[in-house]
Each structure stands twice: as C-alpha cells, then as structure tokens.
Amino acid sequence: MKTPISILLADDHQLLIDGIKAILSDEDQFVIAGEAHNGKEVLDFLKTDTPDVLIMDINMPEMDGIETLKVLQGENKDLKIIILSSYDDIRLIKEVLKMGVDSYLTKSSAAENILNAVNAVIKGKKYFDEDVQAQMIKAFPGVDSSKNKRKRSREGVMPISLTNREIDVLRLIAQEYSSREIGEQLFLSSNTVETHRKNLIKKLNVKNSIGLVKYAIQYDLV
C-alpha cells in the first residue's frame, strides 16, 4: 500500500475540516493534500494535484457534491471518494454509489469510521458506517440475513471456499434475481454480476445457473 496516503478534504464548514484533519493527523500514513469548500474548488484542485482520497460533503454552496461527482464520473479513476454527509437517505446513497463513490459515512460517525474508511477504499474495498448499513438493510431486507448464512455455510461442509461477494451473488441468483436486480442490491454493474456468475459456474463445477441454485440450496444459502 502506498504511503503516505494523500487526502483532499471538501466541506463548506471549516470546523468540520479541522476536526477531520485532527483525526487523520494522528496517523503517520495520512497527509492532508489540501482543502476545498465547494465543488468548484475540488475540481480546480484536481487540475493540478492528484490526491489518493477525496473526503467530500454533499451539501456545499456553488457546486454541491452531486454535481461534482457528475463531473468526476469517468475521470480521475484512481481517486477514491468518501462521502461524509448529514444525510442517510437510501435514495441518495444509491445515487452516489452508482456514480463511483467508494464509501459513505454520516457526520455522526465515530472518528474510527473515517480512519477505517480511508484504509478500506485504498485497498479497493467499500466501507459504510452503521447508520448507512441500517438504511441499506431496510431497503434490501434480504441482505441482512446473508451474514448468518455465510457463517453457517463456512462452519458447515461447503467444500469450496467462496468470497463474501460470491456468496452474496450466489444467494441472490438462487432467489431468482436478474443480474440487473442483483447489481442494484449489491451496488455492482450488471457486467460485474455476470462475471461473478460465470466464475461461480466454473468454480463450483456446475453447468449453468440451475446448478448454482441447487448448490445454494444444498449449503443453506437461501
């Protein structure tokens, strides 16, 4: 992992920026690359600098976080984006995740969530605090049970090791969700879901999706 990790902070409240800086400054592997107070300042900064991580609010003057994300879509592909917002509305969360956001935290998050989020996104992982996870579970009630089902499967006799993501995809395939629907629940593209499907067919040595369903039922994933 690259060190130090450079971070751009974007929020229209200087007090919040100072608070985040205080949290991050305790960790040697983080360095604050700069500050911005609206989306325009973010875009101006990115014209000349290339931070590893952007921690950004949604509600900012002149150009808000959503408009900024629209501009960033397809560009700055190596930039990891963490949203730190007062809003925990699931529609907003889904919208920004589709726009390439790597992590979503509420401003009521504990300080450790900010540290955990930065460390996670740098490794290519998604990260959500408990408030956001709760909203996701309400929107997709089937997702919550997957944790226990993963545990049961792994403690049982499932002979082939699957990743958490593969288990999630397999479980939803067994519940007859389409690739598009699976993508919406897991915040993946349909192409990524199809790739998981093909890999699962090969990994589990079955012929088709029906074989995946049988496997999921056999090992109590549904």
C-alpha positions as protocol buffer text, in pm:
chain_id: "A"
residue {
  index: 1
  type: MET
  ca { x: 0 y: 0 z: 0 }
}
residue {
  index: 2
  type: LYS
  ca { x: 129 y: 341 z: -98 }
}
residue {
  index: 3
  type: THR
  ca { x: 236 y: 569 z: 188 }
}
residue {
  index: 4
  type: PRO
  ca { x: 177 y: 838 z: 272 }
}
residue {
  index: 5
  type: ILE
  ca { x: -184 y: 847 z: 154 }
}
residue {
  index: 6
  type: SER
  ca { x: -272 y: 1198 z: 38 }
}
residue {
  index: 7
  type: ILE
  ca { x: -623 y: 1321 z: 118 }
}
residue {
  index: 8
  type: LEU
  ca { x: -826 y: 1616 z: -10 }
}
residue {
  index: 9
  type: LEU
  ca { x: -1095 y: 1741 z: 229 }
}
residue {
  index: 10
  type: ALA
  ca { x: -1405 y: 1916 z: 93 }
}
residue {
  index: 11
  type: ASP
  ca { x: -1671 y: 2071 z: 317 }
}
residue {
  index: 12
  type: ASP
  ca { x: -1814 y: 2421 z: 349 }
}
residue {
  index: 13
  type: HIS
  ca { x: -1772 y: 2414 z: 727 }
}
residue {
  index: 14
  type: GLN
  ca { x: -1413 y: 2484 z: 830 }
}
residue {
  index: 15
  type: LEU
  ca { x: -1479 y: 2346 z: 1177 }
}
residue {
  index: 16
  type: LEU
  ca { x: -1558 y: 2006 z: 1030 }
}
residue {
  index: 17
  type: ILE
  ca { x: -1250 y: 2013 z: 809 }
}
residue {
  index: 18
  type: ASP
  ca { x: -1037 y: 2096 z: 1113 }
}
residue {
  index: 19
  type: GLY
  ca { x: -1195 y: 1807 z: 1302 }
}
residue {
  index: 20
  type: ILE
  ca { x: -1120 y: 1558 z: 1025 }
}
residue {
  index: 21
  type: LYS
  ca { x: -764 y: 1689 z: 1000 }
}
residue {
  index: 22
  type: ALA
  ca { x: -720 y: 1633 z: 1373 }
}
residue {
  index: 23
  type: ILE
  ca { x: -840 y: 1273 z: 1338 }
}
residue {
  index: 24
  type: LEU
  ca { x: -616 y: 1197 z: 1041 }
}
residue {
  index: 25
  type: SER
  ca { x: -310 y: 1376 z: 1177 }
}
residue {
  index: 26
  type: ASP
  ca { x: -272 y: 1113 z: 1448 }
}
residue {
  index: 27
  type: GLU
  ca { x: -189 y: 857 z: 1179 }
}
residue {
  index: 28
  type: ASP
  ca { x: 155 y: 875 z: 1017 }
}
residue {
  index: 29
  type: GLN
  ca { x: 38 y: 719 z: 690 }
}
residue {
  index: 30
  type: PHE
  ca { x: -201 y: 1005 z: 608 }
}
residue {
  index: 31
  type: VAL
  ca { x: -117 y: 1350 z: 475 }
}
residue {
  index: 32
  type: ILE
  ca { x: -365 y: 1629 z: 401 }
}
residue {
  index: 33
  type: ALA
  ca { x: -312 y: 1732 z: 38 }
}
residue {
  index: 34
  type: GLY
  ca { x: -550 y: 2027 z: 56 }
}
residue {
  index: 35
  type: GLU
  ca { x: -887 y: 2173 z: 148 }
}
residue {
  index: 36
  type: ALA
  ca { x: -1188 y: 2278 z: -58 }
}
residue {
  index: 37
  type: HIS
  ca { x: -1513 y: 2444 z: 44 }
}
residue {
  index: 38
  type: ASN
  ca { x: -1725 y: 2366 z: -262 }
}
residue {
  index: 39
  type: GLY
  ca { x: -1725 y: 2151 z: -571 }
}
residue {
  index: 40
  type: LYS
  ca { x: -1558 y: 2411 z: -791 }
}
residue {
  index: 41
  type: GLU
  ca { x: -1262 y: 2426 z: -556 }
}
residue {
  index: 42
  type: VAL
  ca { x: -1242 y: 2046 z: -565 }
}
residue {
  index: 43
  type: LEU
  ca { x: -1228 y: 2042 z: -945 }
}
residue {
  index: 44
  type: ASP
  ca { x: -975 y: 2326 z: -952 }
}
residue {
  index: 45
  type: PHE
  ca { x: -754 y: 2139 z: -707 }
}
residue {
  index: 46
  type: LEU
  ca { x: -770 y: 1819 z: -913 }
}
residue {
  index: 47
  type: LYS
  ca { x: -649 y: 2002 z: -1223 }
}
residue {
  index: 48
  type: THR
  ca { x: -304 y: 2035 z: -1071 }
}
residue {
  index: 49
  type: ASP
  ca { x: -285 y: 1776 z: -792 }
}
residue {
  index: 50
  type: THR
  ca { x: -362 y: 1405 z: -767 }
}
residue {
  index: 51
  type: PRO
  ca { x: -462 y: 1307 z: -412 }
}
residue {
  index: 52
  type: ASP
  ca { x: -533 y: 942 z: -336 }
}
residue {
  index: 53
  type: VAL
  ca { x: -857 y: 1007 z: -149 }
}
residue {
  index: 54
  type: LEU
  ca { x: -1129 y: 1273 z: -157 }
}
residue {
  index: 55
  type: ILE
  ca { x: -1345 y: 1309 z: 155 }
}
residue {
  index: 56
  type: MET
  ca { x: -1639 y: 1526 z: 49 }
}
residue {
  index: 57
  type: ASP
  ca { x: -1970 y: 1658 z: 179 }
}
residue {
  index: 58
  type: ILE
  ca { x: -2286 y: 1651 z: -35 }
}
residue {
  index: 59
  type: ASN
  ca { x: -2439 y: 1982 z: 66 }
}
residue {
  index: 60
  type: MET
  ca { x: -2198 y: 2259 z: -39 }
}
residue {
  index: 61
  type: PRO
  ca { x: -2251 y: 2602 z: -198 }
}
residue {
  index: 62
  type: GLU
  ca { x: -2179 y: 2696 z: -562 }
}
residue {
  index: 63
  type: MET
  ca { x: -2135 y: 2334 z: -669 }
}
residue {
  index: 64
  type: ASP
  ca { x: -2260 y: 2056 z: -442 }
}
residue {
  index: 65
  type: GLY
  ca { x: -2125 y: 1706 z: -404 }
}
residue {
  index: 66
  type: ILE
  ca { x: -2367 y: 1550 z: -654 }
}
residue {
  index: 67
  type: GLU
  ca { x: -2274 y: 1795 z: -930 }
}
residue {
  index: 68
  type: THR
  ca { x: -1908 y: 1742 z: -851 }
}
residue {
  index: 69
  type: LEU
  ca { x: -1947 y: 1364 z: -878 }
}
residue {
  index: 70
  type: LYS
  ca { x: -2116 y: 1404 z: -1216 }
}
residue {
  index: 71
  type: VAL
  ca { x: -1809 y: 1586 z: -1344 }
}
residue {
  index: 72
  type: LEU
  ca { x: -1573 y: 1332 z: -1188 }
}
residue {
  index: 73
  type: GLN
  ca { x: -1756 y: 1031 z: -1337 }
}
residue {
  index: 74
  type: GLY
  ca { x: -1528 y: 856 z: -1581 }
}
residue {
  index: 75
  type: GLU
  ca { x: -1236 y: 1078 z: -1484 }
}
residue {
  index: 76
  type: ASN
  ca { x: -981 y: 1051 z: -1203 }
}
residue {
  index: 77
  type: LYS
  ca { x: -1038 y: 676 z: -1195 }
}
residue {
  index: 78
  type: ASP
  ca { x: -765 y: 623 z: -936 }
}
residue {
  index: 79
  type: LEU
  ca { x: -923 y: 875 z: -697 }
}
residue {
  index: 80
  type: LYS
  ca { x: -1104 y: 707 z: -407 }
}
residue {
  index: 81
  type: ILE
  ca { x: -1410 y: 902 z: -293 }
}
residue {
  index: 82
  type: ILE
  ca { x: -1559 y: 901 z: 56 }
}
residue {
  index: 83
  type: ILE
  ca { x: -1884 y: 1089 z: 112 }
}
residue {
  index: 84
  type: LEU
  ca { x: -1923 y: 1236 z: 462 }
}
residue {
  index: 85
  type: SER
  ca { x: -2276 y: 1372 z: 484 }
}
residue {
  index: 86
  type: SER
  ca { x: -2555 y: 1462 z: 723 }
}
residue {
  index: 87
  type: TYR
  ca { x: -2796 y: 1270 z: 500 }
}
residue {
  index: 88
  type: ASP
  ca { x: -2859 y: 895 z: 529 }
}
residue {
  index: 89
  type: ASP
  ca { x: -3141 y: 869 z: 275 }
}
residue {
  index: 90
  type: ILE
  ca { x: -3109 y: 540 z: 86 }
}
residue {
  index: 91
  type: ARG
  ca { x: -3202 y: 701 z: -247 }
}
residue {
  index: 92
  type: LEU
  ca { x: -2913 y: 943 z: -212 }
}
residue {
  index: 93
  type: ILE
  ca { x: -2677 y: 667 z: -103 }
}
residue {
  index: 94
  type: LYS
  ca { x: -2770 y: 455 z: -405 }
}
residue {
  index: 95
  type: GLU
  ca { x: -2733 y: 751 z: -638 }
}
residue {
  index: 96
  type: VAL
  ca { x: -2381 y: 840 z: -530 }
}
residue {
  index: 97
  type: LEU
  ca { x: -2266 y: 477 z: -523 }
}
residue {
  index: 98
  type: LYS
  ca { x: -2372 y: 443 z: -886 }
}
residue {
  index: 99
  type: MET
  ca { x: -2157 y: 748 z: -955 }
}
residue {
  index: 100
  type: GLY
  ca { x: -1845 y: 572 z: -833 }
}
residue {
  index: 101
  type: VAL
  ca { x: -1830 y: 659 z: -463 }
}
residue {
  index: 102
  type: ASP
  ca { x: -1627 y: 411 z: -259 }
}
residue {
  index: 103
  type: SER
  ca { x: -1754 y: 488 z: 91 }
}
residue {
  index: 104
  type: TYR
  ca { x: -2045 y: 667 z: 255 }
}
residue {
  index: 105
  type: LEU
  ca { x: -2036 y: 791 z: 614 }
}
residue {
  index: 106
  type: THR
  ca { x: -2274 y: 1005 z: 813 }
}
residue {
  index: 107
  type: LYS
  ca { x: -2139 y: 1301 z: 1006 }
}
residue {
  index: 108
  type: SER
  ca { x: -2245 y: 1131 z: 1328 }
}
residue {
  index: 109
  type: SER
  ca { x: -1987 y: 858 z: 1258 }
}
residue {
  index: 110
  type: ALA
  ca { x: -1727 y: 777 z: 1518 }
}
residue {
  index: 111
  type: ALA
  ca { x: -1377 y: 901 z: 1437 }
}
residue {
  index: 112
  type: GLU
  ca { x: -1257 y: 546 z: 1381 }
}
residue {
  index: 113
  type: ASN
  ca { x: -1500 y: 510 z: 1091 }
}
residue {
  index: 114
  type: ILE
  ca { x: -1318 y: 781 z: 900 }
}
residue {
  index: 115
  type: LEU
  ca { x: -987 y: 603 z: 954 }
}
residue {
  index: 116
  type: ASN
  ca { x: -1140 y: 267 z: 863 }
}
residue {
  index: 117
  type: ALA
  ca { x: -1299 y: 411 z: 551 }
}
residue {
  index: 118
  type: VAL
  ca { x: -973 y: 556 z: 420 }
}
residue {
  index: 119
  type: ASN
  ca { x: -786 y: 231 z: 485 }
}
residue {
  index: 120
  type: ALA
  ca { x: -1063 y: 30 z: 318 }
}
residue {
  index: 121
  type: VAL
  ca { x: -1101 y: 235 z: -1 }
}
residue {
  index: 122
  type: ILE
  ca { x: -725 y: 245 z: -58 }
}
residue {
  index: 123
  type: LYS
  ca { x: -739 y: -136 z: -68 }
}
residue {
  index: 124
  type: GLY
  ca { x: -1022 y: -125 z: -322 }
}
residue {
  index: 125
  type: LYS
  ca { x: -1297 y: -208 z: -73 }
}
residue {
  index: 126
  type: LYS
  ca { x: -1628 y: -38 z: 2 }
}
residue {
  index: 127
  type: TYR
  ca { x: -1697 y: 97 z: 350 }
}
residue {
  index: 128
  type: PHE
  ca { x: -2021 y: 210 z: 518 }
}
residue {
  index: 129
  type: ASP
  ca { x: -2083 y: 312 z: 876 }
}
residue {
  index: 130
  type: GLU
  ca { x: -2357 y: 155 z: 1088 }
}
residue {
  index: 131
  type: ASP
  ca { x: -2620 y: 420 z: 1007 }
}
residue {
  index: 132
  type: VAL
  ca { x: -2573 y: 370 z: 634 }
}
residue {
  index: 133
  type: GLN
  ca { x: -2571 y: -8 z: 669 }
}
residue {
  index: 134
  type: ALA
  ca { x: -2901 y: 16 z: 859 }
}
residue {
  index: 135
  type: GLN
  ca { x: -3057 y: 211 z: 571 }
}
residue {
  index: 136
  type: MET
  ca { x: -2930 y: -45 z: 322 }
}
residue {
  index: 137
  type: ILE
  ca { x: -3076 y: -330 z: 525 }
}
residue {
  index: 138
  type: LYS
  ca { x: -3414 y: -155 z: 538 }
}
residue {
  index: 139
  type: ALA
  ca { x: -3408 y: -108 z: 162 }
}
residue {
  index: 140
  type: PHE
  ca { x: -3287 y: -462 z: 94 }
}
residue {
  index: 141
  type: PRO
  ca { x: -3407 y: -678 z: 386 }
}
residue {
  index: 142
  type: GLY
  ca { x: -3269 y: -997 z: 236 }
}
residue {
  index: 143
  type: VAL
  ca { x: -2912 y: -872 z: 263 }
}
residue {
  index: 144
  type: ASP
  ca { x: -2908 y: -873 z: 643 }
}
residue {
  index: 145
  type: SER
  ca { x: -2955 y: -1246 z: 674 }
}
residue {
  index: 146
  type: SER
  ca { x: -2656 y: -1315 z: 450 }
}
residue {
  index: 147
  type: LYS
  ca { x: -2410 y: -1265 z: 737 }
}
residue {
  index: 148
  type: ASN
  ca { x: -2552 y: -1553 z: 937 }
}
residue {
  index: 149
  type: LYS
  ca { x: -2592 y: -1767 z: 627 }
}
residue {
  index: 150
  type: ARG
  ca { x: -2229 y: -1708 z: 531 }
}
residue {
  index: 151
  type: LYS
  ca { x: -2125 y: -1813 z: 881 }
}
residue {
  index: 152
  type: ARG
  ca { x: -2340 y: -2126 z: 876 }
}
residue {
  index: 153
  type: SER
  ca { x: -2213 y: -2223 z: 533 }
}
residue {
  index: 154
  type: ARG
  ca { x: -1850 y: -2180 z: 627 }
}
residue {
  index: 155
  type: GLU
  ca { x: -1893 y: -2365 z: 954 }
}
residue {
  index: 156
  type: GLY
  ca { x: -2071 y: -2645 z: 768 }
}
residue {
  index: 157
  type: VAL
  ca { x: -1943 y: -2871 z: 493 }
}
residue {
  index: 158
  type: MET
  ca { x: -1929 y: -2635 z: 196 }
}
residue {
  index: 159
  type: PRO
  ca { x: -1625 y: -2784 z: 22 }
}
residue {
  index: 160
  type: ILE
  ca { x: -1526 y: -2485 z: -190 }
}
residue {
  index: 161
  type: SER
  ca { x: -1417 y: -2154 z: -41 }
}
residue {
  index: 162
  type: LEU
  ca { x: -1615 y: -1857 z: -172 }
}
residue {
  index: 163
  type: THR
  ca { x: -1563 y: -1489 z: -102 }
}
residue {
  index: 164
  type: ASN
  ca { x: -1831 y: -1289 z: 78 }
}
residue {
  index: 165
  type: ARG
  ca { x: -1921 y: -1120 z: -250 }
}
residue {
  index: 166
  type: GLU
  ca { x: -1952 y: -1453 z: -432 }
}
residue {
  index: 167
  type: ILE
  ca { x: -2182 y: -1583 z: -157 }
}
residue {
  index: 168
  type: ASP
  ca { x: -2398 y: -1270 z: -183 }
}
residue {
  index: 169
  type: VAL
  ca { x: -2428 y: -1309 z: -561 }
}
residue {
  index: 170
  type: LEU
  ca { x: -2494 y: -1683 z: -537 }
}
residue {
  index: 171
  type: ARG
  ca { x: -2766 y: -1632 z: -277 }
}
residue {
  index: 172
  type: LEU
  ca { x: -2946 y: -1374 z: -492 }
}
residue {
  index: 173
  type: ILE
  ca { x: -2916 y: -1590 z: -804 }
}
residue {
  index: 174
  type: ALA
  ca { x: -3085 y: -1867 z: -607 }
}
residue {
  index: 175
  type: GLN
  ca { x: -3367 y: -1625 z: -521 }
}
residue {
  index: 176
  type: GLU
  ca { x: -3423 y: -1570 z: -896 }
}
residue {
  index: 177
  type: TYR
  ca { x: -3298 y: -1213 z: -911 }
}
residue {
  index: 178
  type: SER
  ca { x: -3177 y: -1092 z: -1251 }
}
residue {
  index: 179
  type: SER
  ca { x: -2824 y: -960 z: -1299 }
}
residue {
  index: 180
  type: ARG
  ca { x: -2962 y: -607 z: -1305 }
}
residue {
  index: 181
  type: GLU
  ca { x: -3152 y: -660 z: -978 }
}
residue {
  index: 182
  type: ILE
  ca { x: -2850 y: -820 z: -812 }
}
residue {
  index: 183
  type: GLY
  ca { x: -2641 y: -527 z: -924 }
}
residue {
  index: 184
  type: GLU
  ca { x: -2887 y: -282 z: -772 }
}
residue {
  index: 185
  type: GLN
  ca { x: -2884 y: -462 z: -438 }
}
residue {
  index: 186
  type: LEU
  ca { x: -2507 y: -504 z: -418 }
}
residue {
  index: 187
  type: PHE
  ca { x: -2415 y: -178 z: -596 }
}
residue {
  index: 188
  type: LEU
  ca { x: -2244 y: -362 z: -880 }
}
residue {
  index: 189
  type: SER
  ca { x: -2275 y: -326 z: -1256 }
}
residue {
  index: 190
  type: SER
  ca { x: -2465 y: -596 z: -1447 }
}
residue {
  index: 191
  type: ASN
  ca { x: -2141 y: -690 z: -1621 }
}
residue {
  index: 192
  type: THR
  ca { x: -1968 y: -745 z: -1287 }
}
residue {
  index: 193
  type: VAL
  ca { x: -2257 y: -965 z: -1171 }
}
residue {
  index: 194
  type: GLU
  ca { x: -2232 y: -1168 z: -1492 }
}
residue {
  index: 195
  type: THR
  ca { x: -1859 y: -1211 z: -1435 }
}
residue {
  index: 196
  type: HIS
  ca { x: -1930 y: -1341 z: -1084 }
}
residue {
  index: 197
  type: ARG
  ca { x: -2194 y: -1575 z: -1226 }
}
residue {
  index: 198
  type: LYS
  ca { x: -1951 y: -1722 z: -1482 }
}
residue {
  index: 199
  type: ASN
  ca { x: -1677 y: -1755 z: -1221 }
}
residue {
  index: 200
  type: LEU
  ca { x: -1915 y: -1932 z: -982 }
}
residue {
  index: 201
  type: ILE
  ca { x: -2023 y: -2178 z: -1253 }
}
residue {
  index: 202
  type: LYS
  ca { x: -1659 y: -2261 z: -1320 }
}
residue {
  index: 203
  type: LYS
  ca { x: -1554 y: -2262 z: -954 }
}
residue {
  index: 204
  type: LEU
  ca { x: -1840 y: -2484 z: -839 }
}
residue {
  index: 205
  type: ASN
  ca { x: -1811 y: -2708 z: -1146 }
}
residue {
  index: 206
  type: VAL
  ca { x: -2177 y: -2680 z: -1243 }
}
residue {
  index: 207
  type: LYS
  ca { x: -2324 y: -2643 z: -1593 }
}
residue {
  index: 208
  type: ASN
  ca { x: -2546 y: -2338 z: -1556 }
}
residue {
  index: 209
  type: SER
  ca { x: -2742 y: -2113 z: -1321 }
}
residue {
  index: 210
  type: ILE
  ca { x: -2970 y: -2403 z: -1226 }
}
residue {
  index: 211
  type: GLY
  ca { x: -2664 y: -2577 z: -1088 }
}
residue {
  index: 212
  type: LEU
  ca { x: -2584 y: -2265 z: -887 }
}
residue {
  index: 213
  type: VAL
  ca { x: -2935 y: -2266 z: -740 }
}
residue {
  index: 214
  type: LYS
  ca { x: -2903 y: -2631 z: -640 }
}
residue {
  index: 215
  type: TYR
  ca { x: -2568 y: -2561 z: -476 }
}
residue {
  index: 216
  type: ALA
  ca { x: -2706 y: -2264 z: -283 }
}
residue {
  index: 217
  type: ILE
  ca { x: -2997 y: -2473 z: -154 }
}
residue {
  index: 218
  type: GLN
  ca { x: -2770 y: -2764 z: -63 }
}
residue {
  index: 219
  type: TYR
  ca { x: -2550 y: -2543 z: 153 }
}
residue {
  index: 220
  type: ASP
  ca { x: -2829 y: -2340 z: 314 }
}
residue {
  index: 221
  type: LEU
  ca { x: -2762 y: -2010 z: 139 }
}
residue {
  index: 222
  type: VAL
  ca { x: -3133 y: -1947 z: 82 }
}
